[in-house]
Amino acid sequence: CAGTTSPTQGSAVSSTQTPGEVEATEFHGVRLTPIEDQGNNALRGSQVIDRESYRLVVDGLVEKPLSLSYADLQAYGQESWLMDLNCVEGWSFTAKWTGPSLPAILDDAGVKPEAVVAIFYTADVESGYTSLDLDYIRDNNILLALKLNDVTLSPERGFPFQVVAKQKFGYKWAKWVTRIELSSDADFRGYWESAGYSNNADDQGPAFGDQRHSIGSDVLMSGGLRVHDLLRQLHRHRPLRHLRREFCPYRTKHIRVTTHCKDLNVLLLVTFLRRPASSAFSWRCGGTTC
């Protein structure tokens, strides 16, 4: 859910909504977050996709490439999940997600044995927004949600569907998907992952880097990414103004990492990222200035 815009309220009614739809308020005895109160981010604003001309392409390492219309997606068996979407910015909401099983669609395409990841191409990131491991997709029977709280997704919420990436941070929940490529490239990194976000994206783990590790000197992330390199990346991606602050205590002018920290996410205060790239930053890592 990382994005260039601040969390905005959703729309309870949209041009894609089917007449007669009523928003669900409860599912399995759990109170749902109203759509109008849910956080929502977009990289380049809402993408408007025409329902009639839309085609979802499923290709790459498959025996039978698919070109599925919106009606085709509706024709698959529809499942409903109660699921929280957790954003790295610190907000979350609880919703009912309804749509077809992605593994069922992939089965129809006939995935070749050498495929290990599914890459999601979107209307706003045509080079590939994100990816998910094929084993993860199958083990968790990942859904493509056509409906949110029983209401057809609006353009603002990702119509025609949003990937319900169970137990992953929101930036893995791709919206406005136009193509799914089955690939053997386990090293593929999408938009946010290329900027330093964890490719694993476990919503109970660190938002940055792919592994947990103890901090040493000025090395902040597995792979040896240092503070000045990180700042250079972040200033290149100015949208990252609302990073999640977790695990470690922090102060107004610097970040203090203590022995109580389970992990080191890269914890940056909003004031840091609003300064020019040339500004001096005061960092303290384990008592050592970085």
Helices and strands as residue ranges (DSSP letters): E 26-27, E 30-31, G 35-37, E 56-60, E 66-68, H 70-75, E 78-86, E 92-100, H 102-109, E 117-122, E 130-133, H 134-139, E 143-145, E 147-148, E 151-152, G 155-157, E 162-164, G 170-172, E 177-183, G 193-195, E 219-221, E 225-226, H 227-236, E 254-256, H 270-273, E 282-285, E 288-289
